Amino acid sequence: MDGSSPEFRPSLTPEQERRLQEDYRRKVKEFDQLEVDLRGARTLQRIFLLSTLGAIALAFLLGYTVIIGLWNTQPLFTRYAGLAIVIGLWVAMGRLFWINRKTITTKSGELRNALQDRQTAAAQLPLDSPSGLRIYREASLEIVDQYRKGANRNRRVHNFFQVIIITGSIVTSSLTAMNDGNSAMLRFGTAFLSGFVGISAGVTGYFKFRERGYNLQSTADEIEKHYNASQFMLDEYAGSDPNSPLSEGERLRMFARFVERLKEEQRKRELQLEQSSSASEEHAS
């Protein structure tokens, strides 16, 4: 067997282990920065796309006014300057969209390379040592932050649809009471709002944003609770014998087992929500 395998890896000196940890932290920082840059580039891409679509819509509207002759009463400068500005905006946004697409491709490649470098640096660490387990415990805070961001996002989406459902239902009832049958505008508005409320209720019931947010928040709170308990030797991390407390390595391994179990339970809950949504869809069809 190759002598470089983990089974035959020679023990590291504290200085070597410290250097490996510094290299790992540096790789993680580089990866996080590239991930932030990629998210920013994708946000710009969406802005460019929306701006391009808006410019295209305005260009078609101006072209429509030319065809039916509505703008003949407008001053000459307004006609041609407006059309030139809209077409220029269309071209500029399209060009920026194309340039930013290449930037996203480049940053995606850099992010994959950074991920590989981070994994390589992590593979060099002696994970069975207390220092490696400490890194795992500190990395669990990123999982807590990720879960809480997902919980807040699902909570915001759920609250948004709930506001639409509540206010839409009230406005629909008011429009129905106000309509005496002679107003086509009120009939159209009532039908539109009624359909929008129904769609919002269906989306909320299908995707279950509230349940997803609750599960993510619960898992994040549990991981944070075990993180604090492993640090301050609380509850099961104190050991069964007060005169013989658990060592740091034992507490860190126990923490890793708890975190992996909680992550697996979270994945199972997500899968159950997906299966229940699919089953509801099949039952409705």
N, C-alpha and C positions, 0 to 999 in steps of 0.2 A: 504494500500500500504506500502511496506517496507520503513522504514525511512531512509535507506541508499541510496535511489534513488536520482538522481540529483536534483529533485524538492524539496527535503527536506534536502539537504546537508547543514549543518550549515556553516556560513561564516567563512572563515579562517583568522587567524591573519597574519600580514605581515611576521612574522618569519616562520609560518607553510607553507605559500605559497612559501617562498624562499627555504625552504628545499625540497618541492615538485619539484620546478624547478631544483634544483641541482641534485636531484635523476633522473629526466627526462633527463637532459643533460648527466649524467653519463651513463644511459641506452643507449642513442643514440650513445655515443662514443664507448661503448662496442659492439653495433650492427655494427657500421661502421667498427671497427677493425676486427670483425669476417667475415664481408663481404669481406674485402680486403684479409684476410687469405684464404677464400674459393676460391676467384678468382685466387690467387697464386697457390693453390693446383690444381685447374682445369687446369691452364697453364702447370704445371709440368706433369699432366696426359697426356696432348696432346703431350708434348715433349717425354715422355716415350713411348707413343703409336707410334709416328713417328719413334723413334729410334728402337723400336721392329720390326716394319714393314721393316725398312731398313736392320736390322740384318737378318730377315727372307729371304729377297730378296737376300742378299749376300750369305747366307747359301745355298740357292737353286742354285745360280750361281756356287758356288764352287762344289756343288754336281753334277751339270750338267757337269762341266769340268772333274770330276772324271769318270763319266759314259762314256763320249766320248773319254777319254784318252788324253785330251790336256795337262794336267799338268804333264805328265810323264817325260817331259824334264826339269821340274823345280827341284831344289834341294829338298831333303827330308825334311829338316827343314822348308822350306817355305811352303811346302804342308801342313804338319800336324799342324804347328804352326798357319798358317793362318786360317785353319778350326777350330782349338781349340779356337782361339780368337773370331771368329765370333759366334760360338756356345755359348761361355761364355758371349758375349755381349747380345745375344738373351735371354739367361736364366736370366742374371742380369736385363735387362730392363723389362722382363716379371715379375720378382719378385717385382721390384720397382713399376711397374704398379699395381700389385695386392695389395701391401702395401698401396700405395697412394689412391687406391680405398676405402679402409677402412677409411683412413684419411678424404677423401671427405665426406663419409657417416657420420662420427662423426661431422665434422664441419658443415654439413648441418643441423644436429639435433641441434647443439649449436646455429646456426643462427636462426632457428625457435624458440627456447626457448628465445633467446635474443629479437626477434621481439615481442613475447608475453609479455616479461617483459617491453619492450618499450611501447607497447600499454597499458599495465596495468598502467604504470607510467603516461602516457598521460591522461588516464581516471581519474586519481586523481586530475588533474589540473582543476581549475575553468576556463573553456574555455570562459565563458561569461565576464570574467574580462579583463582589459587592458593587464595584464601580459600574460594571455593565448593567446590573440590576437597578442601580440608582438612575442611570440614564433612561432605562425603561420607565421608571416611576415618573421622572420629570417629563418624559415624552407623553405620558398619559394625560398631562394637563392640556396638551394640544387636542387630544381626543375629546376632553371635556369641553373645550372651547368650540370645537367643531360641532358637537352634539347640541350645544346651547344655541349656536348660531342657526342650526337647522330647526331647533324648536321655536326660536323667535320668528324665523321666516314662516314656518307653518302657522304659527299663531297669528301673525299679521294677515296672511292670506285668508285664514278662517274668519277673522274679525271683519275683514273687508267684505267678504261675501255675506256675512251676517248682517252688516249694515245695509247692503244692497237689498237683501231679502226683507228686512224689517221696514225700511223706508219705502221700498218699492211696493210692498203690500199695502201700506197706508196710503200712498199716493194713488195707487190703482183703485182702491176703494173710494177715495175722494173723487177721482175723475169719473168713476162709474155713477156715483150719486149726482154729480154735476151735469152729466150728459143727459139731455132730454130726447136724444135721438136725432137731432137736427144738425149736430156739429160733426163733420167728418174728421176734423182735426182731433177732437177729443176721442173719437172712436179709434183712430189710428194710434194716438198716444197711449190709450188704455191697453190696446192689444200689444203694442211694443213693450210696455212696462211689464205686462203680465207674462209675456214670453221671456223677458230678461230675468224676471224673478224666478220663473220655473227653471231656466238654464242654470242660474246661480245655485238654486237648491239642489239640482241634480249633480253639479260639479262638486259641491260640498259633501253630499252624501256618497259620491263615488270615490273621491280621493281621500276623504277622512282626514282632513288637515289637523283637526283638533286632536284626534287620537295619535297621529304621528308626532305632533309637537309634544304631547304629554309623555309618550314613550321616550323620546329623545331627552326631554328634561329630566325624567326619572332616572334614566341611565347615567346622565351626566352627574346628577346629585349623588348617586350611589358610588360612582368612581371617585368623586371628590371626598366623600365620607371615608372611603377606604384609604385614600391618599393621606388624609389627616391622621387617621387612626394608625397607619403604619409609621408615620413620622413620630408621633407622640406616645406610641405603645398603649393604645386604647383598645378596649373590648377584647376581641379574640387575639389581637396582636400583642397583648400583654402576656399571653401564655397561661396555662392552667395552674402553674405553680408560681406564687408571688416571689418565692425565694430563688427561683431559677427562671428569669425572664428569657424570652426568645432573643436570639442573637439578631443582628441586623440582617445578615444573609437570609435567615429563616423568615423574618418579617417581609423582606423584599420578595422572596419566592412566593410567600402566601399572597402578597398583594398582586403579583403577576397572575397567579391562578384566579383570583377573584376578578381581575380586570378582563381576562380572556373569557371567563364564564359570563360576565355581564355583556360583553360584546357579542358573544354567541346568542344570548337571550334576546338582545336587541335585533339581531339579524332575523331570528325566528319570528319576533313580533312583526317586523316589517313584512316578512313573507306571508304571515297570516293575514295582514291587512290587504296585501295584493291578492291573495286567494279569495278573501271574502268579497273584494270588489269584483273579481272575475265571476264568482259564483252568483252575485247579485245581477250582473249583466246577463249571464246565461239564463237566469230565472226570468228576468224581464223580457228577454227575447222569446 
